[in-house]
Amino acid sequence: MGNEGKITPWEVEGKVNYGEIVKEFGLKEINEEILEKIKSFTGDLHVLLRRKYFFAHRDLDVVLNEAKTNGFFLYTGRGPSGPMHIGHLIPFMFTKWLQDKFKVNVYIELTDDEKFLEPKRKLSLEETRKWAYENILDIIAVGFDENKTFIFQDTEYIRNMYPLAIKIAKKINFSTVKAVFGFTNETNIGLIFFPALEIVPTFFEDKICLIPAGIDQDPFWRLQRDVADALGKRKSAQIHSKFLPPLTGIEGKMSASKPETSIYLTDDEKTVREKIYKHAFSGGQPTIELHRKLGGNPDIDVSFQWLKTLFEEDDNKLKKIEEDYRSGRLLTGELKDILIEKLVKFLQEHQRRREEAKEKVKDFKYDGKLAKEMWEKVFE
């Protein structure tokens, strides 16, 4: 049985069969052996690893083998097309944890050029630049080390990357990107060239690059690995996450352009409560009487899945919630209330840090230790 959904770096639709994706993309599942090796470095496991939200990898074992000798660096990014929601934040939270545990540099790319070039977005370059600034505030609020983190926008930093980008581009022909990304004769040439720019940061250091990202971004890294040898560079490693389901159901992923599917990082308590009550897909029964008798299904209940992914870190508490919901002791409304309380607390703290981030933008983009080093480099 193949994958039933559609997955590209720009679109995710339908039911995603993660097992089939692992085979199709040539990945490996994150097994207990890998988890134990990570734990030998970190002392514990992030909830996103324990709950198998980050589920697949490519060469993560190589990264861990080199961690104490050559070391490695982290690279991830954000396409600034609108406000960030909870799903967007998760890769950054995990990347920050990796930075804390391994004391490594992090490079974060804001692809304001890509979002301008995407024909379906219909955004002006001014809009994508504006959203880049807003998104950077949310990223800084996660808590990265300002001296070990460089946040850059493509339209600002392109002069430093362009010499290497054209060398990468020369190694890739149209038939390859057409096969990997599904480009057609109608695709604008800016978007066709863009993968070369996204590959450049994987070569920012003479170490192996580890990329934490959603599974939909994997086509870029397969392409990177195709050209790395020809350029005398290291192939990047990846650690891939599943999609946090939208409020409206367990298939697909949240969309910033569809407010009913998402909780934005700037939403207030009233908005969160209204969205969860109105839109969060339930695994409960139609009536209280039936629910008490038959119980609910947490496997399809979005509130439970959000708790499981991130918002209830205590495994014993999560197990109790699951058992109570399956038995009918816990009602759908009560389950939603548990999520709302945790989500509101999380957002209020994030929004406080987001406000403080306005004073730190220059440190991450220009004035921090790593940022200053990067502005002095031209990659060739």
Backbone hydrogen bonds in HBPLUS format (Angstrom, degrees):
<---DONOR---> <-ACCEPTOR-->    atom                        ^
c    i                          cat <-CA-CA->   ^        H-A-AA   ^      H-
h    n   atom  resd res      DA  || num        DHA   H-A  angle D-A-AA Bond
n    s   type  num  typ     dist DA aas  dist angle  dist       angle   num
A0005-GLY N   A0015-LYS O   2.75 MM  10  4.79  98.4  2.42 161.0 155.5     1
A0006-LYS N   A0013-GLU O   2.77 MM   7  4.98 149.7  1.87 135.6 146.1     2
A0013-GLU N   A0006-LYS O   2.85 MM   7  4.98 154.1  1.92 140.6 148.1     3
A0008-THR N   A0011-GLU O   2.79 MM   3  5.13 153.3  1.86 160.5 163.4     4
A0252-GLY N   A0014-GLY O   3.01 MM 238  5.08 127.4  2.30 145.1 136.8     5
A0021-ILE N   A0017-ASN O   3.08 MM   4  6.40 151.4  2.16 148.6 157.4     6
A0022-VAL N   A0018-TYR O   3.07 MM   4  6.30 156.4  2.13 148.1 152.5     7
A0024-GLU N   A0020-GLU O   2.81 MM   4  6.03 167.0  1.83 155.0 159.3     8
A0025-PHE N   A0021-ILE O   2.81 MM   4  5.80 165.2  1.83 157.8 159.8     9
A0027-LEU N   A0022-VAL O   2.87 MM   5  4.84 157.5  1.92 150.8 153.8    10
A0026-GLY N   A0023-LYS O   3.29 MM   3  5.20 150.8  2.38  97.4 105.9    11
A0028-LYS N   A0057-HIS O   2.93 MM  29  5.37 156.8  1.98 155.4 162.4    12
A0057-HIS N   A0028-LYS O   2.75 MM  29  5.37 152.9  1.82 154.2 163.6    13
A0030-ILE N   A0055-PHE O   2.80 MM  25  5.28 161.2  1.83 133.7 133.0    14
A0035-LEU N   A0031-ASN O   3.05 MM   4  6.37 163.0  2.08 152.2 157.5    15
A0036-GLU N   A0032-GLU O   2.87 MM   4  6.04 156.2  1.92 148.5 154.3    16
A0037-LYS N   A0033-GLU O   3.07 MM   4  6.31 148.3  2.18 140.6 149.3    17
A0038-ILE N   A0034-ILE O   2.92 MM   4  6.25 157.0  1.98 154.0 160.0    18
A0039-LYS N   A0035-LEU O   2.91 MM   4  6.12 161.7  1.95 147.3 152.8    19
A0040-SER N   A0036-GLU O   2.99 MM   4  6.21 134.1  2.21 137.8 149.1    20
A0040-SER N   A0037-LYS O   3.22 MM   3  5.11 129.3  2.49  90.9 103.9    21
A0041-PHE N   A0038-ILE O   2.96 MM   3  5.46 145.7  2.08 111.0 120.8    22
A0042-THR N   A0038-ILE O   2.97 MM   4  6.21 161.2  2.00 151.5 157.7    23
A0043-GLY N   A0039-LYS O   2.76 MM   4  4.94 154.5  1.82 132.5 137.6    24
A0049-LEU N   A0046-HIS O   2.83 MM   3  5.34 146.2  1.95 114.2 124.6    25
A0050-ARG N   A0046-HIS O   2.97 MM   4  6.34 162.9  2.00 154.4 159.7    26
A0051-ARG N   A0047-VAL O   2.94 MM   4  5.91 158.7  1.98 146.6 151.1    27
A0053-TYR N   A0048-LEU O   2.91 MM   5  5.01 132.8  2.13 138.5 152.4    28
A0054-PHE N   A0048-LEU O   3.03 MM   6  5.96 163.1  2.06 145.0 146.2    29
A0052-LYS N   A0049-LEU O   3.05 MM   3  5.01 161.6  2.08 105.9 110.5    30
A0242-LYS N   A0053-TYR O   2.88 MM 189  5.57 144.5  2.01 147.5 158.3    31
A0055-PHE N   A0240-HIS O   2.94 MM 185  6.22 132.1  2.18 157.5 170.2    32
A0240-HIS N   A0056-ALA O   2.79 MM 184  5.24 162.3  1.82 146.8 152.7    33
A0058-ARG N   A0238-GLN O   2.96 MM 180  5.07 150.8  2.05 139.0 138.3    34
A0238-GLN N   A0058-ARG O   2.98 MM 180  5.07 151.5  2.06 134.5 143.6    35
A0062-VAL N   A0059-ASP O   3.09 MM   3  5.06 125.0  2.41  93.9 107.6    36
A0063-VAL N   A0059-ASP O   3.15 MM   4  6.55 156.9  2.21 148.4 153.6    37
A0064-LEU N   A0060-LEU O   3.00 MM   4  6.30 163.0  2.03 152.0 155.7    38
A0065-ASN N   A0061-ASP O   2.98 MM   4  6.15 146.4  2.10 139.3 148.6    39
A0066-GLU N   A0062-VAL O   3.06 MM   4  6.30 139.3  2.23 144.2 154.5    40
A0066-GLU N   A0063-VAL O   3.13 MM   3  5.24 129.3  2.40  97.1 110.3    41
A0067-ALA N   A0063-VAL O   2.95 MM   4  5.94 115.0  2.38 141.5 158.7    42
A0069-THR N   A0066-GLU O   3.06 MM   3  5.23 142.2  2.20 105.6 117.0    43
A0071-GLY N   A0066-GLU O   2.74 MM   5  5.53 164.0  1.76 154.2 148.5    44
A0073-PHE N   A0208-ILE O   3.18 MM 135  6.66 152.6  2.25 151.9 158.1    45
A0210-LEU N   A0073-PHE O   2.84 MM 137  6.14 168.4  1.85 166.8 170.7    46
A0074-LEU N   A0105-ASN O   2.97 MM  31  6.20 178.1  1.98 161.8 162.3    47
A0107-TYR N   A0074-LEU O   2.88 MM  33  6.24 152.1  1.96 142.0 150.3    48
A0075-TYR N   A0210-LEU O   3.12 MM 135  6.37 148.9  2.22 149.6 152.1    49
A0076-THR N   A0107-TYR O   3.04 MM  31  6.52 156.2  2.10 162.2 169.7    50
A0109-GLU N   A0076-THR O   3.07 MM  33  6.54 154.2  2.14 145.2 148.0    51
A0078-ARG N   A0109-GLU O   2.90 MM  31  6.36 154.6  1.96 165.2 168.8    52
A0111-THR N   A0078-ARG O   3.09 MM  33  6.41 148.4  2.19 141.4 150.7    53
A0081-SER N   A0079-GLY O   2.94 MM   2  5.99 117.0  2.35 118.3 102.3    54
A0265-LEU N   A0084-MET O   2.99 MM 181  6.06 166.8  2.00 152.6 149.9    55
A0088-HIS N   A0085-HIS O   3.01 MM   3  5.44 125.2  2.32 109.0 122.5    56
A0086-ILE N   A0263-ILE O   3.03 MM 177  6.01 147.7  2.14 162.6 169.5    57
A0089-LEU N   A0086-ILE O   3.09 MM   3  5.33 130.6  2.34 102.2 115.0    58
A0092-PHE N   A0089-LEU O   3.03 MM   3  5.43 121.6  2.39 109.2 123.9    59
A0093-MET N   A0089-LEU O   3.03 MM   4  6.32 152.6  2.11 155.3 164.0    60
A0094-PHE N   A0090-ILE O   3.09 MM   4  6.35 159.9  2.13 157.1 161.8    61
A0095-THR N   A0091-PRO O   2.90 MM   4  6.06 155.5  1.96 142.7 150.1    62
A0096-LYS N   A0092-PHE O   2.89 MM   4  6.01 155.6  1.95 146.4 152.5    63
A0097-TRP N   A0093-MET O   3.13 MM   4  6.37 150.6  2.22 138.5 146.0    64
A0098-LEU N   A0094-PHE O   3.00 MM   4  6.35 156.6  2.06 149.7 155.6    65
A0099-GLN N   A0095-THR O   2.92 MM   4  6.21 154.2  1.98 147.1 154.5    66
A0100-ASP N   A0096-LYS O   2.94 MM   4  6.21 160.0  1.98 150.4 155.3    67
A0101-LYS N   A0097-TRP O   2.96 MM   4  6.17 159.0  2.01 150.5 156.1    68
A0102-PHE N   A0098-LEU O   2.89 MM   4  5.90 161.5  1.92 152.9 157.5    69
A0103-LYS N   A0099-GLN O   2.72 MM   4  5.12 131.2  1.96 139.7 147.6    70
A0106-VAL N   A0148-LYS O   2.80 MM  42  6.25 153.0  1.87 157.7 167.0    71
A0150-PHE N   A0106-VAL O   2.97 MM  44  6.45 156.0  2.02 159.8 167.6    72
A0108-ILE N   A0150-PHE O   2.91 MM  42  6.23 168.5  1.92 157.9 159.5    73
A0152-PHE N   A0108-ILE O   2.97 MM  44  6.39 163.0  2.00 166.5 170.8    74
A0110-LEU N   A0152-PHE O   2.77 MM  42  5.98 156.4  1.82 161.7 163.6    75
A0112-ASP N   A0110-LEU O   2.96 MM   2  5.77 136.3  2.16 103.5  91.3    76
A0154-ASP N   A0110-LEU O   3.12 MM  44  6.30 160.9  2.16 158.5 157.1    77
A0115-LYS N   A0111-THR O   3.31 MM   4  6.66 164.3  2.33 155.2 157.5    78
A0116-PHE N   A0112-ASP O   3.31 MM   4  6.38 141.8  2.47 131.7 141.0    79
A0117-LEU N   A0113-ASP O   2.98 MM   4  6.23 150.1  2.07 148.9 157.7    80
A0117-LEU N   A0114-GLU O   3.06 MM   3  5.05 116.2  2.49  93.2 108.9    81
A0118-GLU N   A0114-GLU O   2.96 MM   4  6.20 136.8  2.15 149.6 161.1    82
A0121-ARG N   A0118-GLU O   3.27 MM   3  5.62 142.7  2.41 106.9 116.5    83
A0127-GLU N   A0124-SER O   3.11 MM   3  5.16 121.6  2.47  94.1 108.2    84
A0128-THR N   A0124-SER O   3.10 MM   4  6.51 160.6  2.14 152.6 156.7    85
A0129-ARG N   A0125-LEU O   3.01 MM   4  6.17 152.5  2.08 145.4 152.8    86
A0130-LYS N   A0126-GLU O   3.00 MM   4  6.17 150.7  2.09 139.7 147.8    87
A0131-TRP N   A0127-GLU O   2.92 MM   4  6.19 162.4  1.95 153.7 158.1    88
A0132-ALA N   A0128-THR O   2.93 MM   4  6.06 138.1  2.11 134.0 145.5    89
A0133-TYR N   A0129-ARG O   3.27 MM   4  6.62 155.1  2.34 146.8 150.0    90
A0134-GLU N   A0130-LYS O   3.21 MM   4  6.59 165.2  2.23 150.2 153.7    91
A0135-ASN N   A0131-TRP O   2.81 MM   4  5.93 162.1  1.85 151.7 156.7    92
A0136-ILE N   A0132-ALA O   2.92 MM   4  6.06 149.7  2.01 146.2 154.5    93
A0137-LEU N   A0133-TYR O   3.27 MM   4  6.61 148.1  2.38 147.6 154.4    94
A0139-ILE N   A0135-ASN O   2.99 MM   4  6.32 151.1  2.08 148.6 157.5    95
A0140-ILE N   A0136-ILE O   2.86 MM   4  6.06 168.3  1.87 158.1 160.2    96
A0141-ALA N   A0137-LEU O   3.07 MM   4  6.17 150.4  2.16 140.5 148.7    97
A0142-VAL N   A0139-ILE O   3.11 MM   3  5.51 155.3  2.18 108.2 115.7    98
A0143-GLY N   A0140-ILE O   2.99 MM   3  5.82 152.8  2.07 122.6 128.4    99
A0148-LYS N   A0145-ASP O   3.03 MM   3  5.33 152.9  2.11 110.0 118.5   100
A0151-ILE N   A0364-PHE O   3.09 MM 213  5.62 168.5  2.10 132.6 136.3   101
A0156-GLU N   A0153-GLN O   3.09 MM   3  5.41 142.2  2.24 106.9 117.7   102
A0157-TYR N   A0153-GLN O   2.91 MM   4  6.04 159.9  1.96 160.2 166.9   103
A0158-ILE N   A0154-ASP O   2.96 MM   4  5.36 121.3  2.32 151.4 154.8   104
A0160-ASN N   A0157-TYR O   3.04 MM   3  5.74 140.1  2.21 118.9 128.3   105
A0161-MET N   A0158-ILE O   3.06 MM   3  5.01 124.0  2.39  94.7 109.5   106
A0162-TYR N   A0158-ILE O   2.77 MM   4  5.60 145.9  1.89 159.9 165.1   107
A0379-PHE N   A0160-ASN O   2.88 MM 219  5.99 157.1  1.94 157.7 162.0   108
A0165-ALA N   A0161-MET O   2.92 MM   4  6.00 156.1  1.97 153.2 159.9   109
A0166-ILE N   A0162-TYR O   3.00 MM   4  6.18 157.9  2.05 162.7 163.1   110
A0164-LEU N   A0379-PHE O   2.95 MM 215  5.50 113.8  2.40 153.2 144.3   111
A0167-LYS N   A0164-LEU O   3.12 MM   3  5.08 121.9  2.47  94.1 109.1   112
A0168-ILE N   A0164-LEU O   2.95 MM   4  6.26 154.3  2.02 152.6 159.6   113
A0169-ALA N   A0165-ALA O   2.84 MM   4  6.06 163.0  1.87 148.6 153.9   114
A0170-LYS N   A0166-ILE O   3.02 MM   4  6.06 145.9  2.14 135.9 143.3   115
A0171-LYS N   A0168-ILE O   2.98 MM   3  5.43 146.8  2.09 110.9 120.7   116
A0172-ILE N   A0169-ALA O   3.14 MM   3  5.33 163.6  2.17 108.7 113.8   117
A0176-THR N   A0173-ASN O   3.12 MM   3  5.54 131.1  2.37 106.2 118.1   118
A0177-VAL N   A0173-ASN O   3.37 MM   4  6.84 162.7  2.40 155.9 158.4   119
A0178-LYS N   A0174-PHE O   2.83 MM   4  5.89 150.2  1.92 151.5 161.0   120
A0179-ALA N   A0175-SER O   3.06 MM   4  6.14 152.1  2.14 135.3 141.8   121
A0180-VAL N   A0176-THR O   2.90 MM   4  6.15 158.6  1.95 153.0 159.5   122
A0181-PHE N   A0177-VAL O   2.84 MM   4  5.57 163.9  1.86 140.4 146.0   123
A0182-GLY N   A0178-LYS O   2.87 MM   4  4.83 133.3  2.09 122.4 132.1   124
A0187-THR N   A0184-THR O   3.09 MM   3  5.34 159.3  2.13 108.0 114.5   125
A0191-LEU N   A0188-ASN O   3.17 MM   3  5.72 124.7  2.49 110.8 121.5   126
A0192-ILE N   A0188-ASN O   3.28 MM   4  6.62 149.7  2.38 143.8 152.7   127
A0193-PHE N   A0189-ILE O   3.04 MM   4  6.18 147.4  2.15 138.7 145.6   128
A0194-PHE N   A0190-GLY O   3.02 MM   4  6.13 136.9  2.21 138.5 150.7   129
A0196-ALA N   A0193-PHE O   2.99 MM   3  5.91 146.2  2.11 132.6 139.5   130
A0197-LEU N   A0194-PHE O   2.80 MM   3  5.32 129.1  2.06 117.9 131.2   131
A0198-GLU N   A0194-PHE O   3.19 MM   4  6.58 153.0  2.27 151.7 159.9   132
A0199-ILE N   A0195-PRO O   3.06 MM   4  6.22 136.7  2.26 143.6 154.0   133
A0202-THR N   A0199-ILE O   2.96 MM   3  5.68 150.3  2.05 124.3 133.1   134
A0203-PHE N   A0200-VAL O   2.88 MM   3  5.70 166.8  1.90 130.4 134.5   135
A0204-PHE N   A0201-PRO O   3.17 MM   3  5.01 164.1  2.20 110.6 108.9   136
A0237-ALA N   A0209-CYS O   2.72 MM  28  5.96 176.3  1.72 173.3 174.5   137
A0211-ILE N   A0237-ALA O   2.84 MM  26  6.19 152.4  1.92 140.6 148.6   138
A0239-ILE N   A0211-ILE O   3.05 MM  28  6.14 160.0  2.09 140.6 137.6   139
A0213-ALA N   A0239-ILE O   3.21 MM  26  6.65 154.5  2.28 152.3 158.7   140
A0241-SER N   A0213-ALA O   3.00 MM  28  6.17 147.7  2.10 138.2 145.9   141
A0217-GLN N   A0214-GLY O   3.08 MM   3  5.85 167.5  2.09 123.4 127.3   142
A0215-ILE N   A0241-SER O   3.18 MM  26  5.74 144.2  2.31 158.6 152.3   143
A0218-ASP N   A0215-ILE O   3.23 MM   3  5.62 168.8  2.24 115.1 118.0   144
A0220-PHE N   A0217-GLN O   3.22 MM   3  6.08 141.6  2.37 125.3 131.9   145
A0221-TRP N   A0218-ASP O   2.88 MM   3  5.26 122.7  2.22 109.5 124.4   146
A0222-ARG N   A0218-ASP O   3.04 MM   4  6.36 147.2  2.15 159.1 169.3   147
A0223-LEU N   A0219-PRO O   3.19 MM   4  6.35 156.2  2.24 143.7 149.5   148
A0224-GLN N   A0220-PHE O   2.95 MM   4  6.26 148.1  2.06 138.0 147.6   149
A0225-ARG N   A0221-TRP O   3.07 MM   4  6.18 156.1  2.13 139.0 143.7   150
A0226-ASP N   A0222-ARG O   3.17 MM   4  6.42 133.6  2.40 134.7 146.6   151
A0226-ASP N   A0223-LEU O   3.04 MM   3  5.03 129.5  2.31  95.3 109.3   152
A0227-VAL N   A0223-LEU O   3.24 MM   4  6.62 142.2  2.39 148.3 156.9   153
A0227-VAL N   A0224-GLN O   3.20 MM   3  5.45 129.4  2.48  98.9 110.8   154
A0228-ALA N   A0224-GLN O   2.96 MM   4  5.97 137.7  2.14 149.9 161.8   155
A0231-LEU N   A0227-VAL O   3.19 MM   4  6.43 133.7  2.41 148.0 160.6   156
A0231-LEU N   A0228-ALA O   3.04 MM   3  5.26 137.2  2.23 102.6 114.7   157
A0233-LYS N   A0228-ALA O   2.87 MM   5  4.85 171.8  1.88 144.7 141.9   158
A0232-GLY N   A0229-ASP O   2.96 MM   3  4.95 158.3  2.01 104.2 111.1   159
A0249-GLY N   A0246-PRO O   3.34 MM   3  5.80 174.2  2.34 116.3 118.0   160
A0247-LEU N   A0261-THR O   2.94 MM  14  4.68 166.5  1.95 118.5 122.9   161
A0281-PHE N   A0247-LEU O   2.72 MM  34  6.04 156.8  1.77 177.7 171.3   162
A0258-LYS N   A0255-SER O   3.02 MM   3  5.29 162.2  2.05 109.3 114.8   163
A0261-THR N   A0258-LYS O   2.89 MM   3  5.73 164.5  1.91 130.4 135.4   164
A0262-SER N   A0259-PRO O   3.28 MM   3  5.40 154.2  2.35 104.9 112.0   165
A0267-ASP N   A0264-TYR O   3.15 MM   3  5.30 167.8  2.16 109.2 112.5   166
A0272-VAL N   A0268-ASP O   2.96 MM   4  6.22 163.8  1.98 159.4 164.4   167
A0273-ARG N   A0269-GLU O   2.94 MM   4  6.12 169.1  1.95 155.0 157.8   168
A0274-GLU N   A0270-LYS O   3.01 MM   4  6.20 162.6  2.04 148.7 153.5   169
A0275-LYS N   A0271-THR O   2.91 MM   4  6.08 163.6  1.94 152.8 157.3   170
A0276-ILE N   A0272-VAL O   2.95 MM   4  6.10 168.9  1.96 157.8 160.7   171
A0277-TYR N   A0273-ARG O   3.02 MM   4  6.10 170.1  2.03 151.0 154.2   172
A0278-LYS N   A0274-GLU O   2.94 MM   4  5.91 155.3  2.01 143.5 151.0   173
A0279-HIS N   A0275-LYS O   2.76 MM   4  5.48 162.2  1.79 146.1 152.3   174
A0280-ALA N   A0276-ILE O   3.16 MM   4  4.85 147.5  2.27 118.0 126.7   175
A0302-VAL N   A0281-PHE O   3.04 MM  21  5.48 151.4  2.13 144.3 153.3   176
A0297-ASN N   A0283-GLY O   2.81 MM  14  4.61 156.2  1.87 119.4 127.3   177
A0291-HIS N   A0287-THR O   2.94 MM   4  6.14 154.7  2.00 146.7 154.7   178
A0292-ARG N   A0288-ILE O   2.84 MM   4  6.06 163.1  1.87 156.7 160.1   179
A0293-LYS N   A0289-GLU O   3.14 MM   4  6.31 145.7  2.27 137.3 146.7   180
A0294-LEU N   A0290-LEU O   2.66 MM   4  5.74 171.6  1.66 159.7 161.9   181
A0295-GLY N   A0291-HIS O   2.69 MM   4  4.68 143.1  1.82 125.3 136.1   182
A0296-GLY N   A0325-TYR O   2.79 MM  29  5.41 171.1  1.80 144.9 145.1   183
A0300-ILE N   A0297-ASN O   3.34 MM   3  6.05 156.9  2.39 116.6 121.1   184
A0305-GLN N   A0301-ASP O   3.01 MM   4  6.29 161.3  2.05 152.3 158.3   185
A0306-TRP N   A0302-VAL O   2.89 MM   4  6.10 152.1  1.97 153.8 160.1   186
A0307-LEU N   A0303-SER O   3.10 MM   4  6.34 155.6  2.16 143.8 150.5   187
A0308-LYS N   A0304-PHE O   2.81 MM   4  6.05 159.9  1.85 154.8 160.9   188
A0309-THR N   A0305-GLN O   2.94 MM   4  6.05 152.9  2.01 141.4 148.2   189
A0310-LEU N   A0306-TRP O   3.12 MM   4  6.19 169.5  2.13 149.5 151.8   190
A0311-PHE N   A0306-TRP O   3.36 MM   5  6.46 173.3  2.36 140.8 142.0   191
A0312-GLU N   A0307-LEU O   2.95 MM   5  4.99 132.4  2.18 145.2 133.0   192
A0318-LEU N   A0314-ASP O   3.00 MM   4  6.26 160.2  2.04 154.7 160.7   193
A0319-LYS N   A0315-ASP O   2.99 MM   4  6.14 155.6  2.05 143.7 150.2   194
A0320-LYS N   A0316-ASN O   3.04 MM   4  6.28 153.6  2.11 143.8 150.5   195
A0321-ILE N   A0317-LYS O   2.99 MM   4  6.26 158.8  2.04 149.7 155.1   196
A0322-GLU N   A0318-LEU O   2.93 MM   4  6.19 161.0  1.97 151.4 156.5   197
A0323-GLU N   A0319-LYS O   2.92 MM   4  6.14 164.7  1.94 151.0 155.0   198
A0324-ASP N   A0320-LYS O   2.91 MM   4  6.04 163.5  1.94 150.9 155.6   199
A0325-TYR N   A0321-ILE O   2.96 MM   4  6.10 150.8  2.05 145.5 153.5   200
A0326-ARG N   A0322-GLU O   2.94 MM   4  6.13 164.3  1.96 153.9 158.1   201
A0327-SER N   A0323-GLU O   2.99 MM   4  6.09 149.6  2.08 144.0 152.3   202
A0328-GLY N   A0324-ASP O   3.12 MM   4  6.10 125.2  2.44 131.6 143.7   203
A0329-ARG N   A0324-ASP O   2.92 MM   5  4.97 114.4  2.36 150.6 158.6   204
A0330-LEU N   A0324-ASP O   2.98 MM   6  5.11 160.9  2.01 119.0 116.6   205
A0328-GLY N   A0325-TYR O   3.26 MM   3  5.18 139.2  2.44  94.2 105.4   206
A0335-LEU N   A0331-LEU O   2.94 MM   4  6.26 151.5  2.02 151.3 159.8   207
A0336-LYS N   A0332-THR O   2.91 MM   4  6.20 157.1  1.96 152.3 158.4   208
A0337-ASP N   A0333-GLY O   2.99 MM   4  6.21 147.9  2.09 139.1 147.9   209
A0338-ILE N   A0334-GLU O   3.12 MM   4  6.42 147.9  2.22 142.5 149.9   210
A0339-LEU N   A0335-LEU O   3.22 MM   4  6.59 160.5  2.26 149.2 153.2   211
A0340-ILE N   A0336-LYS O   2.86 MM   4  6.09 165.5  1.88 154.8 159.3   212
A0341-GLU N   A0337-ASP O   3.03 MM   4  6.16 166.9  2.05 149.9 152.3   213
A0342-LYS N   A0338-ILE O   3.30 MM   4  6.54 165.0  2.33 147.6 151.0   214
A0343-LEU N   A0339-LEU O   2.78 MM   4  5.87 163.0  1.81 160.3 166.1   215
A0344-VAL N   A0340-ILE O   2.87 MM   4  5.89 167.0  1.89 154.8 157.7   216
A0345-LYS N   A0341-GLU O   3.25 MM   4  6.33 163.5  2.28 141.3 145.9   217
A0346-PHE N   A0342-LYS O   3.02 MM   4  6.18 158.0  2.07 144.8 150.9   218
A0347-LEU N   A0343-LEU O   2.92 MM   4  6.13 163.7  1.95 152.7 156.8   219
A0348-GLN N   A0344-VAL O   2.92 MM   4  6.05 161.1  1.96 153.4 158.3   220
A0349-GLU N   A0345-LYS O   3.26 MM   4  6.42 158.9  2.31 145.1 149.7   221
A0350-HIS N   A0346-PHE O   2.98 MM   4  6.22 157.3  2.04 146.8 154.0   222
A0351-GLN N   A0347-LEU O   2.79 MM   4  5.93 161.9  1.82 153.9 158.3   223
A0352-ARG N   A0348-GLN O   3.12 MM   4  6.27 145.0  2.25 136.5 145.3   224
A0353-ARG N   A0349-GLU O   3.11 MM   4  6.42 161.9  2.14 149.2 153.2   225
A0354-ARG N   A0350-HIS O   2.75 MM   4  5.97 143.6  1.88 145.6 157.7   226
A0355-GLU N   A0351-GLN O   3.10 MM   4  6.26 149.8  2.19 140.0 145.4   227
A0356-GLU N   A0352-ARG O   3.27 MM   4  6.63 155.2  2.34 142.4 148.8   228
A0357-ALA N   A0353-ARG O   2.93 MM   4  6.13 134.7  2.14 139.9 152.6   229
A0358-LYS N   A0355-GLU O   3.35 MM   3  5.82 156.4  2.41 108.3 114.1   230
A0359-GLU N   A0356-GLU O   3.18 MM   3  6.00 160.0  2.23 120.7 125.0   231
A0360-LYS N   A0357-ALA O   2.83 MM   3  5.00 158.5  1.88 110.4 117.7   232
A0363-ASP N   A0360-LYS O   3.01 MM   3  5.31 124.2  2.33 105.6 120.1   233
A0364-PHE N   A0360-LYS O   3.33 MM   4  6.73 155.2  2.39 157.4 163.4   234
A0365-LYS N   A0361-VAL O   2.99 MM   4  6.19 148.8  2.09 151.3 161.1   235
A0366-TYR N   A0362-LYS O   2.71 MM   4  5.24 157.8  1.76 140.7 147.3   236
A0367-ASP N   A0362-LYS O   2.73 MM   5  5.78 167.1  1.74 142.8 147.5   237
A0368-GLY N   A0363-ASP O   2.66 MM   5  4.42 133.4  1.87 127.2 127.7   238
A0372-LYS N   A0368-GLY O   2.91 MM   4  6.07 164.8  1.93 161.4 163.6   239
A0373-GLU N   A0369-LYS O   3.27 MM   4  6.51 158.3  2.32 143.1 148.8   240
A0374-MET N   A0370-LEU O   2.96 MM   4  6.22 154.2  2.02 151.5 158.7   241
A0375-TRP N   A0371-ALA O   3.06 MM   4  6.34 152.0  2.14 152.7 159.2   242
A0376-GLU N   A0373-GLU O   3.23 MM   3  5.38 143.2  2.37  98.6 109.0   243
A0377-LYS N   A0374-MET O   3.15 MM   3  5.25 156.1  2.21 103.0 110.3   244
